[in-house]
Amino acid sequence: FTPSGGDIYLSVDVPATAQEELLIRIKDTGVGIEPERLPHIFERFYQADDSYTKEFAGTGIGLALVAELVKLMGGKISAKSELGKGTEIAIRLQITRNSKSSTDLSYFDRAMNQFYREGVAPQDKERINLRGTASDKPTILIIEDNYDVRTYISACLSDNFNLLTAENGQRGVEKAIEYTPDFIISDVMMPLKDGYTLVRELKTDKRTSHIPIILLTAKADANSKLIGLKQGADAYLAKPFNPEELIVRVNKLLELRQRLQQQLLHQSVSIENDADLDGEHLAQENQFVQQVNAIIYAHLDDINLDVKAICKQMNMSHSQLHRKLSALTGLSINRYIRHLRLERAKELLRKPGQTVTAVAYDTGYKDPSYFGRVFKQETGLTPAEWQRGG
């Protein structure tokens, strides 16, 4: 923030009044900082908001990191500034005779790891850790062109999620289609493809339309937020963001996804009283599920129902169909086929004149005994008990 021809001064000394204290001062003759903004410069993601600083500003992580390192060393950091004259940062560190070995950096590794995670409430970590193993954890795709911000968001979420990252919007779209993650967190201002374009493309592609997207950006004005929401973003957070709020938002989207699964798996359930579910979005995903249903029902009596044929008719790869159907219904494609077979079997068993053997064959089971075991496992009743209205 120092213009051409200006000066930057660095001084390191031991004040006569404090022999056990080291004083480091960095002073410039730059643009200066307004008094009301000065107390916030050590906060994470804080950025001054004027035309000059917008041109040269970073991400608001550097000074926050410096302040935390000074704190870890038991020191103090302060700033003073005057508009048009410059800024001075002062760091005071105690001189000790019993410091840790310079080769032992594990303390700082642990401390900085805690710094990245600070602010994430333990109860929220517990709430979103819904499954035990790493392979079962939800996957989040983080799309952010700034390495530091990408690393910070990853550190906040890594305990509870599998993470994918992309450094720009174009790569983000490609990874979303390739991996079909459970969630996407994306910046707005990015090279190659901005966040608004990314949301629009992913929300209009049936392979990715179901994925919740959180837009994360320094553009916090109402118009920018409205644009993002109109494109289909599920949530919009402004930088600097509170890590705990990010966790809560993700947690809420997890809950909404579970409710969406119930709606789509049991179509008869009413959604009129569920204000959190977007009716238009539900209708869009319901149409996808109904397309899959139509293909399966058309071949329900086929013992060797081919998943590849379903994928071909849906114009999706096996992994894409599996991940999308699992996200929408909570079931894999094979488990979903079994679910539809048994739902149809329940209907047929209640019709007069139907035998258990005939129903087994009509729903794709060549062994009536196996059909009976699967049916009881699913419903708690044998086919005959169900048929009698049990």
Disulfide bonds with the S-S distance in Angstrom:
none
